[in-house]
């Protein structure tokens, strides 16, 4: 009965989404027969995939901050329960602490990608009232807040602070809980490209099709609510049904708003850049990508060899150095910025310095870029930009290694559309990665007077 209901629901959805399927067919250049074959494969995957999907999830409950005091003393005795499916684990109780640290790890086997991780914080009570409530099979301990994570949104390693939410309007909660989560997926999705790579291909395909066949894409002057996101406004990249497709994929598979912006940013830049500025110099570098066998990360080694022909007028000592920034999904909470040492009184400095960056699986290096900024080191004030350049790691993926010379611009050239994306991202004041992205893309050389 359940399977028949699912099949009927899929048929209704298919009949109501003919424009969506036609756009996908045209964008990916499928003929009608091939599209029918793909739809049949997808239907079969949906009906049989749940039993084939499995994952191992490791969850570390690190700490919490700013919890509500429930006891008469103004404090609480907090502990955490973590539940995946029907399996529940519990941390130790920390006595009289509103900022407790647990550092306890739990492992779960999950066979349903639609399951959720339920994290709840409690204040342990051991008085007469609590024992009576426990006897009556009601909750004996005071509720301090909860956080729920969709398993389908997990990707490789995740290190995150989550706000504690109410269960009902009567719940008195505050604070955050810090979790480290790792997921290893097996079964039908084990060998598929990462969701970020799939999204990037989908977005770029729709973008190129609309530009070449349908007359172009929207300049994102308007905003709308992204599904499932009650607080953040987001630009409209396309007209429907293309906008519906990218939003639906992003919502289902946990694609961050910052990555959606990076993808649109890249599409616009590659298609519409026509401006060629005078070079402010160049940097010579080498980038190597390697995936160690059995490891859960990709190694990216960046070697800054030298800079040359730097154009910079200053009456003070010139101390050039190179700053390297890694930009991409899943970088919150990890080191993203590196810099060389400074060199004195030279416009062609030799560095020969290497940096070792890690990109955690299942993220794909193709989804990342490196931004290089040559700056003049200044004492007691902000360093001054000499020139900036960008290298998408997709240029390195095929060969695994590249040696190159990059011209330095006074700034990164932004189309009108890209400027709109930067403005919208700048409003996400609580998103550390978004704010860093905006700062990097708005870097601009200022001449010394």
ABEGO torsion letter per residue (X at the ends): XAAAAAAAAAAAAAAAAAAAAAAAAAAAGBBAAAAAAAAAAAAAAAAAAAAABBBBBBBBBABBBGBBBABAAGBBBBBBBBBBEABBBBBBBBBGBABBBAGBBBBBBBABAABBBBBBBBBBBBBAAAAAAAAAGBBABBBAEBBBBBAAABBEBBBBBBBBBBABAABBBBEBBBBBBBBBBBEAAAABBBAAAAAAAAAAAAAAAAAAAAGEBBBBABBBBBBGBAABBBBBABBOAAAAAAAAAAAAAGBBAAAAAAAAAAAAAAAABABBBBBAEBBBBBBBBBBBBGBABBBBBBBBABBBGBBBBBABBBBBBBBBBBBEBGABGBBABBBBBBBBGBABBBAGBBBBBBBBOABBAAABBBBBBBBBBBBGBBBBBABBBBBBAAAAAAAGBBBBBBBBBABBBBBAAAAAAAAAAAABAABAAAAAAAAAAABBBBBBX
